């Protein structure tokens, strides 16, 4: 898929493009028109918008038993087994731009290669870009950037998850077999991970200076956090928007302390893989990541969200469902206000001549795309003779902020 890409104001933009998708209709759609389904179940736009889009051929109903049959999505009733074809004019959000020039020539589109052979590709992912196509992102994803920059790579299988805002080691396989092998090692905790984080305050036993390139893992001064982790999804209703509190564990080691900024560089080893585990544990321990706009009290855009996590190690411990529901609803209101504030700069904007959607302006700041959390090392605990030594350990260069 080719589309114009350009850099502006520290962001990587992708020109809008058309993308075709096909999905089998759901059982509850049977007996209804496509227009009825779109207007009642996909409420991003009104019925007039969907009517015009259907008339322009953006939505088509295909009968699997007779694909040549021309059906009118405005009047034809959906049957079981039908296919809904959608042609979307995609406007991808921008991602944070990364330096296109590196000291080492060994890179793809400016993304440093940590290791590569005929089965595996390990890179140092920049912060601010998702690993693979997800949500509104496709071309602006790490796997697609790499495939665009290397004609010899057509398929990549990410072996683990790394948040969009987190930088560092990203292991991707070139075939399904090796991907499954690496994933099994990670899930069995045979493959350990070390992250670097820049946090507020002086972490216990942090020296005033230290060369991290010579840091060695040791049980001395390690702090172990075993507070459970739960997820909050404000788009859902109470109580389904509260995920169950799950056991989790992160070991944190001192790196060094900067007295001028009152900030520490620390090394984190997550023994479990919960969503936002390191970020939440550091908040709970009193050492939030300095630029975390979600969990750091000093810079967060969601103060009620932060207070909720600080109040509950396990939300199930709350004895009053009424209080819990009220707090959850307040989190939803807070999320809505933040979203509305982001859209406030949409006044007097131009609209796309192709799809009539408003053309989003660049955000006032890119703080949501940056986080001082870096996947630094991956290593295997017990390498065996039947494993290739070259797959036992990977390490990136230190990020500039460390």
Secondary structure, DSSP 8 states (H G I E B T S, - for coil): ----EEEETTEEEE--EEEEEEEE--GGGTTS-HHHHHHHH-TTS-HHHHHHHHHTTSEEEE-GGGTT----TTT----TT-EEEEEEEE----EE---S--SSS-EETTEEEEEE-SSEEEEEE-TTSBSS-BTTBSSSBHHHHHHHH-TT----EE-S---TT-EEEEEEESSHHHHHHHHHHHHTT-EEEEEEEEEES--TT--S---GGG----STT-EEE---B--B-TTS-TTTTB---B---EEEEEEEEETTTTEEEEEEEESS--TTHHHHHHHHHT--BTT-TTT-TTT-S-HHHHHHHHH-SSGGG-S-HHHHHHHHHHHHHHHHHHHHHHHGGGTT--B-TTT--B-----S--GGG--SEEEEEEEESS--TTS-GGGSEEE----TT-
